[in-house]
Amino acid sequence: DLSCPICFDIFSDPVVLSCSHSFCRACLQRWWTERRKDTCPLCKEVSSFRSPPCNLALKNLCETFTLERRKNPPKEPEELCSLHAETLKLFCLDHQRPVCLVCRDAKDHSDHRFRPIGEAAQDSREDLARILKPLKKKLALLKQAKGSCDGTAEHIKTQSKHTERLIRNHFNQLHRLLEEEEEARVAAMRDEQKRKCRDMKDRIEVLNRAIRVLSDTIRTAEEELRAADLRFLQNYKAAAARVKYCPLLDDPQTPRGALIDEAKHLGNLAYNIWTQLKKTASYAPVLLDPNTAHPELVLSADLTSVTFGPRQNLPENPERFDQHHCVLGAEGFTSGTHGWDVEVRRDQNWGVGVVSESVRRKGQIRDGFWGICLFNGDVTAVSHLVPSKRLPVKKLQRVRVQLDWDGGTLSFFDLDSDRHIHTFIHRFTEKMFPFIGTNNKLPIRILPVINW
């Protein structure tokens, strides 16, 4: 009686139609909107008004019923023993099932252990909660891993946009350089065109003047030839003198170099442009890998310098150092001889050298490193294999690192004085990566190779 015939739930804001049927206001309006007819959903009688009045008595009754049901929810019916029709009050620990008091004394349960239903339920709840703990821990780890993956996915998108922007910036610079070189070469060709066209125009003017003089002389002489004999003889000497003394130019010849020097403008064009572009580009023998950098290290756009700065929100990927302020090179070495120069600073601590591929990235680094560092104003050689050694170096601005993987040596030189600083001797068996560690707010920089 308290249920809406449309939604079959307790009436909510019931309204009554002229046919005395009641419905929820929202249900009725939705019914009318869908069918486009203002009829009773039960008896199909046309409603006499578009907005039916509220059934106040039914509304109060439904609200009272709902309130009472919330205060006194219906109790679950007691389950009875299927054998004895008695209330199940005990739990047989041996059979692991509820039983009644009669079952306890039955032959089937002789010498069995029993517990009250409440105690047995509590024990089982505690047992279930205990075995549920590993699942909860695993769920927490999975959620944490998912959160890490979500953060990594967002970082990948950020990395992609950042990298794409830098790529486009680099190519825009190259485009501008190419456009400038194109304009310069086209302008040089057009200057040559104007100059050679102007020279040819001057030569044409000279020839035109000579053609006019000769044409006038020839025309006058031909007119004398057509004159009567007496007149011709009278004017002969003057006409002959004009023809004889008419200035004659040398036979005209096209001068050398009159044409556009196409070989100069087109010869080895791509190579010459590449040579010009190479002057504006730099080559770094070592590039830094941002995926290994400590979150408080900031790398330059060209990945050749690093500074210490505010902590960044970066993924905790396995390659990244989380305790030591260092970053690795993007490429490791398993053979050969390799060298790179590093511009260091003396205002704060720093370190340069190599680490093995298996070096610990999380927590304290305990092995797999060789290098020199500035610590408390002193330059020191450090390695996990030998004790630290203070080096007699005062002003160190630029360091050359020389790795001979096959020969088993790692040497350091003062680039400004070209003086040897220190050499480690070790038989390398792993891939070795360059590293830079710094607490400097000024950049520690991999120096470019000038003549490459």
C-alpha positions as CSV (number, residue, x, y, z in Angstrom):
1,D,0.0,0.0,0.0
2,L,2.9,2.3,0.6
3,S,4.7,1.5,-2.7
4,C,4.6,3.5,-5.9
5,P,3.1,1.4,-8.8
6,I,5.7,2.8,-11.1
7,C,9.0,2.5,-9.2
8,F,7.8,-0.1,-6.7
9,D,9.6,1.8,-3.9
10,I,8.2,3.7,-0.9
11,F,6.4,6.8,-2.1
12,S,8.5,9.9,-2.4
13,D,6.5,13.2,-2.6
14,P,3.3,11.3,-3.6
15,V,0.6,13.1,-5.7
16,V,-3.0,12.0,-6.3
17,L,-4.9,12.0,-9.5
18,S,-8.6,12.7,-10.0
19,C,-9.0,8.9,-10.4
20,S,-7.7,8.5,-6.8
21,H,-4.5,6.7,-7.8
22,S,-1.3,7.9,-6.2
23,F,2.2,8.0,-7.6
24,C,5.6,9.6,-6.9
25,R,5.6,13.1,-8.4
26,A,8.9,12.4,-10.3
27,C,7.8,9.0,-11.5
28,L,4.5,10.4,-12.8
29,Q,6.2,13.3,-14.6
30,R,8.7,11.0,-16.2
31,W,5.9,8.6,-17.3
32,W,3.9,11.5,-18.9
33,T,7.1,12.9,-20.6
34,E,8.0,9.6,-22.1
35,R,4.4,8.8,-23.4
36,R,3.4,12.4,-24.1
37,K,0.0,11.7,-22.6
38,D,-1.4,13.0,-19.3
39,T,-3.2,9.7,-18.4
40,C,-3.2,7.6,-15.2
41,P,-0.6,4.8,-15.5
42,L,-3.0,2.3,-14.0
43,C,-6.5,3.1,-15.2
44,K,-5.6,5.2,-18.3
45,E,-8.0,7.9,-17.3
46,V,-7.0,11.4,-18.6
47,S,-5.9,13.6,-15.8
48,S,-7.9,16.8,-15.3
49,F,-4.8,18.8,-14.2
50,R,-1.2,18.9,-15.4
51,S,0.2,19.4,-11.9
52,P,-1.6,17.0,-9.5
53,P,-1.9,17.9,-5.8
54,C,0.3,16.3,-3.1
55,N,-1.3,13.4,-1.3
56,L,-0.3,14.8,2.2
57,A,-1.8,12.0,4.3
58,L,0.1,9.3,2.2
59,K,3.3,11.4,2.4
60,N,3.2,11.7,6.2
61,L,2.4,8.0,6.5
62,C,5.3,7.0,4.2
63,E,7.8,9.3,6.1
64,T,6.7,7.8,9.4
65,F,7.1,4.3,8.1
66,T,10.5,5.0,6.7
67,L,11.7,6.6,10.0
68,E,10.4,3.7,12.1
69,R,12.1,1.1,9.8
70,R,15.4,3.0,10.2
71,K,15.1,3.0,14.0
72,N,14.0,-0.6,14.3
73,P,15.3,-2.6,11.3
74,P,13.7,-6.1,11.0
75,K,15.6,-8.8,12.8
76,E,17.0,-11.7,10.9
77,P,14.9,-14.8,11.6
78,E,16.5,-17.4,13.8
79,E,17.8,-20.5,12.0
80,L,16.7,-23.9,13.4
81,C,18.4,-27.2,13.5
82,S,17.3,-29.3,10.5
83,L,17.3,-32.5,12.7
84,H,15.7,-31.3,16.0
85,A,14.0,-28.0,15.0
86,E,15.9,-26.3,17.9
87,T,17.7,-23.0,17.8
88,L,21.3,-23.2,16.7
89,K,23.3,-22.0,19.7
90,L,26.5,-23.9,19.6
91,F,29.3,-24.5,17.0
92,C,31.0,-27.9,16.7
93,L,34.7,-27.3,16.3
94,D,35.3,-30.8,14.9
95,H,32.5,-30.7,12.3
96,Q,32.9,-27.0,11.8
97,R,29.1,-26.4,11.7
98,P,26.4,-24.9,13.9
99,V,24.4,-27.3,16.1
100,C,21.6,-27.1,18.7
101,L,21.7,-28.2,22.4
102,V,20.2,-31.6,21.4
103,C,22.9,-32.2,18.8
104,R,25.6,-31.6,21.5
105,D,24.3,-34.7,23.4
106,A,23.8,-36.8,20.3
107,K,26.0,-39.8,19.5
108,D,27.3,-38.1,16.3
109,H,29.0,-35.4,18.4
110,S,30.4,-37.5,21.3
111,D,33.7,-36.2,22.6
112,H,33.5,-33.2,20.3
113,R,34.5,-29.6,21.2
114,F,31.8,-26.9,21.2
115,R,31.8,-23.2,21.5
116,P,28.9,-20.7,21.8
117,I,27.9,-19.3,18.4
118,G,29.1,-15.8,19.4
119,E,32.6,-17.0,20.6
120,A,33.0,-19.2,17.5
121,A,32.0,-16.4,15.2
122,Q,34.5,-14.0,17.0
123,D,37.3,-16.6,16.7
124,S,36.5,-17.1,13.0
125,R,36.4,-13.4,12.4
126,E,39.8,-12.9,14.0
127,D,41.2,-15.8,12.0
128,L,39.7,-14.4,8.7
129,A,41.1,-10.9,9.6
130,R,44.5,-12.5,10.2
131,I,44.7,-14.3,6.9
132,L,43.2,-11.1,5.2
133,K,46.1,-9.0,6.4
134,P,48.6,-10.2,3.6
135,L,45.9,-9.5,1.0
136,K,45.4,-6.0,2.4
137,K,49.1,-5.4,2.4
138,K,49.3,-6.7,-1.2
139,L,46.4,-4.5,-2.2
140,A,48.1,-1.5,-0.7
141,L,51.3,-2.3,-2.6
142,L,49.3,-2.7,-5.8
143,K,47.5,0.6,-5.3
144,Q,50.9,2.2,-4.6
145,A,52.3,0.6,-7.7
146,K,49.3,1.8,-9.7
147,G,49.8,5.3,-8.3
148,S,53.4,5.2,-9.3
149,C,52.5,3.9,-12.8
150,D,49.9,6.7,-13.1
151,G,52.5,9.3,-12.1
152,T,55.0,7.7,-14.5
153,A,52.5,7.8,-17.3
154,E,51.8,11.5,-16.7
155,H,55.6,12.1,-16.6
156,I,56.0,10.3,-19.9
157,K,53.5,12.7,-21.4
158,T,55.3,15.7,-19.9
159,Q,58.7,14.3,-21.1
160,S,57.2,13.8,-24.6
161,K,55.9,17.3,-24.8
162,H,59.1,18.8,-23.5
163,T,61.3,16.7,-25.8
164,E,59.1,17.5,-28.8
165,R,59.3,21.2,-28.0
166,L,63.1,21.1,-27.8
167,I,63.3,19.1,-31.1
168,R,61.1,21.6,-32.9
169,N,63.2,24.5,-31.4
170,H,66.4,22.9,-32.7
171,F,65.0,22.3,-36.1
172,N,63.5,25.8,-36.2
173,Q,67.1,27.1,-35.6
174,L,68.4,24.9,-38.3
175,H,65.6,26.1,-40.6
176,R,66.5,29.7,-39.9
177,L,70.2,29.0,-40.5
178,L,69.3,27.3,-43.8
179,E,67.0,30.1,-44.8
180,E,69.7,32.7,-44.0
181,E,72.3,30.7,-45.9
182,E,69.9,30.3,-48.8
183,E,69.2,34.1,-48.9
184,A,72.9,34.9,-48.7
185,R,73.7,32.6,-51.6
186,V,70.8,33.8,-53.8
187,A,71.8,37.4,-53.0
188,A,75.4,36.7,-54.1
189,M,74.2,35.1,-57.3
190,R,71.9,38.1,-58.0
191,D,74.7,40.6,-57.3
192,E,76.8,38.7,-59.8
193,Q,73.9,38.8,-62.3
194,K,73.4,42.6,-61.8
195,R,77.1,43.3,-62.2
196,K,77.6,41.2,-65.3
197,C,74.3,42.4,-66.9
198,R,75.5,46.0,-66.2
199,D,78.9,45.2,-67.9
200,M,77.2,43.6,-70.8
201,K,74.8,46.6,-71.1
202,D,77.8,49.0,-71.3
203,R,79.4,46.9,-74.0
204,I,76.1,46.9,-75.9
205,E,76.0,50.7,-75.7
206,V,79.5,50.9,-77.2
207,L,78.5,48.6,-80.0
208,N,75.3,50.5,-80.6
209,R,77.2,53.8,-81.0
210,A,79.6,52.1,-83.4
211,I,76.8,50.6,-85.4
212,R,75.1,54.1,-85.7
213,V,78.3,55.8,-86.9
214,L,79.0,53.0,-89.5
215,S,75.4,53.0,-90.6
216,D,75.4,56.7,-91.2
217,T,78.7,56.6,-93.1
218,I,77.5,53.7,-95.3
219,R,74.2,55.3,-96.0
220,T,75.8,58.6,-97.0
221,A,78.3,56.9,-99.3
222,E,75.5,54.8,-100.9
223,E,73.6,58.0,-101.5
224,E,76.7,59.5,-103.3
225,L,76.9,56.3,-105.4
226,R,73.4,56.8,-106.6
227,A,74.0,60.5,-107.5
228,A,74.6,61.8,-111.1
229,D,78.1,61.5,-112.6
230,L,78.9,65.2,-112.4
231,R,77.7,65.5,-108.8
232,F,79.4,62.3,-107.8
233,L,82.7,63.5,-109.1
234,Q,82.3,66.8,-107.4
235,N,81.6,65.1,-104.0
236,Y,83.9,62.1,-104.4
237,K,86.9,63.3,-102.5
238,A,84.8,64.3,-99.5
239,A,82.9,61.1,-99.6
240,A,86.0,59.0,-99.9
241,A,87.7,60.8,-97.0
242,R,84.7,60.2,-94.7
243,V,84.7,56.5,-95.6
244,K,88.5,56.2,-95.3
245,Y,88.8,58.0,-92.0
246,C,85.7,56.4,-90.4
247,P,86.9,54.9,-87.0
248,L,86.7,51.0,-87.0
249,L,86.5,49.1,-83.8
250,D,88.3,45.8,-83.3
251,D,86.2,42.7,-84.1
252,P,83.8,42.3,-81.2
253,Q,84.4,39.3,-78.9
254,T,82.5,38.1,-75.8
255,P,84.8,38.8,-72.9
256,R,85.9,36.0,-70.6
257,G,83.9,35.5,-67.4
258,A,80.8,37.1,-68.8
259,L,78.4,34.3,-67.8
260,I,77.2,33.4,-64.3
261,D,79.7,31.2,-62.5
262,E,77.3,28.3,-61.8
263,A,80.1,26.1,-60.5
264,K,80.8,28.6,-57.7
265,H,77.1,28.8,-56.7
266,L,76.1,25.2,-57.1
267,G,79.3,23.2,-56.7
268,N,79.3,21.1,-53.5
269,L,76.4,23.1,-52.3
270,A,75.2,20.6,-49.7
271,Y,78.7,20.1,-48.4
272,N,79.5,23.8,-48.1
273,I,76.2,24.4,-46.3
274,W,77.0,21.5,-43.9
275,T,80.4,23.0,-43.3
276,Q,78.9,26.3,-42.4
277,L,76.3,24.7,-40.1
278,K,78.9,22.7,-38.4
279,K,80.6,25.9,-37.2
280,T,77.4,26.8,-35.3
281,A,77.0,23.3,-33.8
282,S,78.8,21.7,-30.9
283,Y,79.5,18.1,-30.2
284,A,79.5,16.7,-26.6
285,P,81.4,13.4,-26.1
286,V,79.1,12.6,-23.1
287,L,75.4,13.4,-22.8
288,L,73.7,13.2,-19.4
289,D,70.7,10.9,-18.9
290,P,67.8,12.8,-17.1
291,N,66.2,9.5,-16.2
292,T,69.1,8.8,-13.8
293,A,69.3,12.3,-12.2
294,H,68.5,12.8,-8.5
295,P,65.2,14.8,-8.2
296,E,67.1,17.8,-6.9
297,L,69.3,18.0,-10.0
298,V,68.3,20.1,-13.0
299,L,69.7,19.3,-16.5
300,S,70.2,21.8,-19.3
301,A,68.1,21.4,-22.5
302,D,71.1,20.1,-24.4
303,L,71.9,17.5,-21.6
304,T,75.5,18.7,-21.1
305,S,75.3,20.5,-17.8
306,V,73.7,20.0,-14.4
307,T,72.8,22.2,-11.4
308,F,71.5,21.7,-7.9
309,G,68.0,23.1,-7.4
310,P,64.6,22.6,-5.8
311,R,63.3,19.1,-5.6
312,Q,61.2,18.1,-8.6
313,N,58.2,15.7,-8.7
314,L,59.8,12.9,-10.7
315,P,58.9,9.1,-11.0
316,E,60.9,6.8,-8.7
317,N,62.1,4.7,-11.7
318,P,64.8,2.1,-11.0
319,E,67.5,4.0,-12.9
320,R,67.1,7.2,-10.8
321,F,69.4,7.9,-7.8
322,D,67.3,8.8,-4.7
323,Q,70.1,9.7,-2.1
324,H,73.2,10.8,-3.9
325,H,73.0,14.0,-5.9
326,C,74.4,12.5,-9.1
327,V,73.5,11.8,-12.7
328,L,75.0,9.3,-15.2
329,G,75.9,9.6,-18.8
330,A,73.4,8.3,-21.3
331,E,75.9,5.9,-22.9
332,G,78.1,3.3,-21.2
333,F,81.4,1.8,-22.3
334,T,82.4,-1.9,-22.5
335,S,85.6,-1.4,-24.5
336,G,88.0,1.1,-26.0
337,T,89.4,4.4,-24.8
338,H,87.1,7.3,-24.0
339,G,87.7,10.9,-22.8
340,W,85.6,13.9,-21.8
341,D,86.2,17.2,-20.2
342,V,84.2,18.6,-17.3
343,E,84.1,22.3,-16.2
344,V,83.8,22.2,-12.4
345,R,83.2,24.8,-9.7
346,R,84.9,25.3,-6.4
347,D,82.1,26.9,-4.4
348,Q,80.4,23.7,-3.5
349,N,81.0,19.9,-3.4
350,W,81.2,18.0,-6.7
351,G,82.4,14.7,-8.0
352,V,83.3,13.3,-11.5
353,G,84.3,9.8,-12.7
354,V,82.7,6.5,-13.6
355,V,80.4,4.0,-12.0
356,S,79.6,0.4,-12.9
357,E,76.2,-0.4,-14.5
358,S,75.2,-2.4,-11.4
359,V,75.9,0.5,-9.0
360,R,73.2,0.9,-6.3
361,R,70.7,3.6,-7.3
362,K,68.6,3.6,-4.2
363,G,70.1,4.4,-0.8
364,Q,73.8,4.6,0.0
365,I,76.3,3.8,-2.8
366,R,78.7,1.2,-1.3
367,D,80.7,0.0,-4.3
368,G,81.2,0.3,-8.1
369,F,82.5,3.9,-8.2
370,W,85.8,5.6,-9.1
371,G,86.3,9.3,-9.2
372,I,87.7,12.5,-7.8
373,C,85.6,15.0,-5.8
374,L,85.8,18.3,-4.1
375,F,84.8,17.9,-0.4
376,N,85.3,20.6,2.2
377,G,87.7,22.5,-0.1
378,D,90.0,19.5,-0.8
379,V,90.2,17.5,-4.0
380,T,90.1,13.8,-3.1
381,A,90.4,10.5,-5.1
382,V,87.6,8.2,-4.0
383,S,86.8,4.6,-4.7
384,H,85.2,1.7,-2.9
385,L,88.3,-0.4,-3.4
386,V,91.0,1.8,-1.8
387,P,91.0,4.5,0.9
388,S,90.3,8.1,-0.1
389,K,93.4,10.0,-1.0
390,R,93.8,13.8,-0.8
391,L,95.3,15.2,-4.0
392,P,97.8,18.1,-4.2
393,V,95.5,20.3,-6.3
394,K,94.7,23.9,-5.5
395,K,92.7,25.6,-8.3
396,L,90.9,23.0,-10.4
397,Q,88.6,24.5,-13.0
398,R,88.5,22.0,-15.8
399,V,89.0,18.2,-15.5
400,R,89.8,15.8,-18.2
401,V,88.6,12.2,-17.6
402,Q,90.3,9.5,-19.6
403,L,88.9,5.9,-19.4
404,D,90.9,3.0,-20.9
405,W,88.5,0.2,-20.4
406,D,90.6,-2.5,-22.0
407,G,93.8,-1.3,-20.3
408,G,92.1,-1.0,-16.9
409,T,92.9,2.6,-16.1
410,L,90.9,5.7,-15.2
411,S,93.0,8.9,-15.3
412,F,92.3,12.5,-14.4
413,F,94.1,15.6,-15.7
414,D,94.0,19.3,-14.9
415,L,93.0,20.6,-18.3
416,D,94.3,24.1,-17.7
417,S,97.8,23.1,-16.7
418,D,97.8,19.8,-18.7
419,R,99.0,18.1,-15.5
420,H,98.2,14.6,-14.4
421,I,96.2,14.4,-11.2
422,H,95.4,10.8,-10.4
423,T,95.0,7.3,-12.0
424,F,93.0,4.3,-10.8
425,I,94.1,0.9,-12.0
426,H,91.4,-1.7,-12.1
427,R,90.3,-4.6,-14.3
428,F,86.9,-3.5,-15.5
429,T,84.3,-6.2,-16.2
430,E,81.1,-4.3,-16.4
431,K,79.7,-1.5,-18.6
432,M,81.0,1.8,-17.1
433,F,79.0,5.0,-17.1
434,P,80.4,8.6,-16.7
435,F,78.9,10.3,-13.6
436,I,78.7,13.8,-12.2
437,G,77.7,14.6,-8.7
438,T,77.1,18.2,-7.5
439,N,75.7,20.4,-4.8
440,N,76.4,23.5,-6.9
441,K,73.7,26.0,-7.9
442,L,76.1,26.9,-10.8
443,P,76.3,24.5,-13.6
444,I,78.8,21.6,-13.8
445,R,79.3,21.2,-17.6
446,I,80.5,18.7,-20.1
447,L,82.8,20.7,-22.4
448,P,82.1,20.4,-26.2
449,V,84.7,19.2,-28.6
450,I,85.9,22.1,-30.7
451,N,87.5,20.4,-33.7
452,W,85.3,17.4,-34.5
